[in-house]
Amino acid sequence: MTNKQEGYQNLLRERTAEYNDPDKIQAAGLYPFFRPIASEQDTEVYINGQKVLMFGSNSYMGLTSHPKVKEAAIEAIKKYGTGCAGSRYLNGTLDIHIELENKLAEFVGKDAALIYSTGFQSNLGAIPTVTGRNDYIILDELDHASIIEGARLSFGKTLKYRHNDMDALEKVLQRCELDKIKLIVVDGIFSMEGDIANLPEIVRLAEKYNANVMVDDAHSLGVIGKGGRGASSHFGLTDKVDIIMGTFSKSLASLGGFLAANERTINFIKHQSRSLIFSASMTPASTAAVLAALEIIKSEPERLEHLWNITNYSIKTLREHGFDIGHTVTPIIPILVRDNLKTFMYTKLLLEEGLFVNPVVAPAVPEDSTLIRFSLMATHTKEQVDFAIDKLIQVGKKLEII
């Protein structure tokens, strides 16, 4: 054995062995992640045999357990099987993939659309594909992680500006070369804060500085805009936004994502995007589920109306009781706790009271910005919302959060 072999260290095992942050939370009995749910993702779910109210879901339209959505998925498996065994580029394109792309493009008001297996892949597919070595990607500092990862894959230069601060955005744009692509990428609705991107001003600045705009509508589809068509529709700026991205794992009750743009942009991405070309295509069941969910959203506008009724009620009631909920104006309501330990305790005690919510803690956010993410679905009843708010107040007072 050589000296090098005698001194061998398994550096990977050392690094992973040193990581013990989850162990500390588990030892304290406060670990709130990977909680196994033994039922449908509905307003009520079962965890460890206990029925609890679900206020931590992204199913804003409440369609994940809709009979028509489930039946569509079952029928697709009967016809197409369980998978496509290849990428869209080669053998993995189905006729229902094309059907879905056409209907999505029509729904959001663009010429063409392109579907991906996940929403994360959609951002990984778009951002580095349309930007090159001398181009710029300009991000809101609170953009979703998939946008950040997409920017990291690009050879372009990434610049960030303060959240929804248009003066800061303009200063960033002033630093960019006029004759280079400048892609401003923003969330339509920000997934933790619940506020909406200032799209009118973003578009105005983009036109002033010869930039392009891409909107991530993951949390906007089914929530804002005409009939739930997203942030661009909400502001009447669909024609001014170059690329619209969306996901199927929220309001559209499935799994996957898409890009929508003019026909030439989609054609370019379709033939250049590595996360599309080198990934297996979206499953038949997932595709059919989206098609069904899309039809329900279009044919049942009362769902969106009810979602906004309980959203406005919840925001008003929580503020009246002294909760700090930031600048939210949507069904995503952050309840700011501003303390890591209290956030874990709040989550645990609420679950014991029959309420499922999500904790957002450091290092995902600064420790003085930790929060409980309370989110609403169109299928929540007023009685369920009242129960949830009562528990938030009761436990919030106990922990001196309010």
Stockholm file with secondary structure:
# STOCKHOLM 1.0

chainA/1-402         MTNKQEGYQNLLRERTAEYNDPDKIQAAGLYPFFRPIASEQDTEVYINGQKVLMFGSNSYMGLTSHPKVKEAAIEAIKKYGTGCAGSRYLNGTLDIHIELENKLAEFVGKDAALIYSTGFQSNLGAIPTVTGRNDYIILDELDHASIIEGARLSFGKTLKYRHNDMDALEKVLQRCELDKIKLIVVDGIFSMEGDIANLPEIVRLAEKYNANVMVDDAHSLGVIGKGGRGASSHFGLTDKVDIIMGTFSKSLASLGGFLAANERTINFIKHQSRSLIFSASMTPASTAAVLAALEIIKSEPERLEHLWNITNYSIKTLREHGFDIGHTVTPIIPILVRDNLKTFMYTKLLLEEGLFVNPVVAPAVPEDSTLIRFSLMATHTKEQVDFAIDKLIQVGKKLEII
#=GR chainA/1-402 SS CCHHHHTCCCHHHHHHHHCCHHHHHHHTTCCCSSCCCCSCSSSEEEETTEEEEECSCCCTTCCTTCHHHHHHHHHHHHHHCSCCSSBTTTTCCCHHHHHHHHHHHHHHTCSEEEEESSHHHHHHHHHHHHCCTTCEEEEETTCCHHHHHHHHHSSSEEEEECTTCHHHHHHHHHTSCTTSCEEEEEESBCTTTCCBCCHHHHHHHHHHTTCEEEEECTTTBTTSSGGGBCHHHHTTCGGGCSEEEEESSSTTSSSCEEEEECHHHHHHHHTTCHHHHTSBCCCHHHHHHHHHHHHHHHHCTHHHHHHHHHHHHHHHHHHHTTCCCTTCCSSEEEEECCCHHHHHHHHHHHHHTTEECEEECTTTSCGGGCEEEEECCTTCCHHHHHHHHHHHHHHHHHTTCC
#=GC SS_cons         CCHHHHTCCCHHHHHHHHCCHHHHHHHTTCCCSSCCCCSCSSSEEEETTEEEEECSCCCTTCCTTCHHHHHHHHHHHHHHCSCCSSBTTTTCCCHHHHHHHHHHHHHHTCSEEEEESSHHHHHHHHHHHHCCTTCEEEEETTCCHHHHHHHHHSSSEEEEECTTCHHHHHHHHHTSCTTSCEEEEEESBCTTTCCBCCHHHHHHHHHHTTCEEEEECTTTBTTSSGGGBCHHHHTTCGGGCSEEEEESSSTTSSSCEEEEECHHHHHHHHTTCHHHHTSBCCCHHHHHHHHHHHHHHHHCTHHHHHHHHHHHHHHHHHHHTTCCCTTCCSSEEEEECCCHHHHHHHHHHHHHTTEECEEECTTTSCGGGCEEEEECCTTCCHHHHHHHHHHHHHHHHHTTCC
//
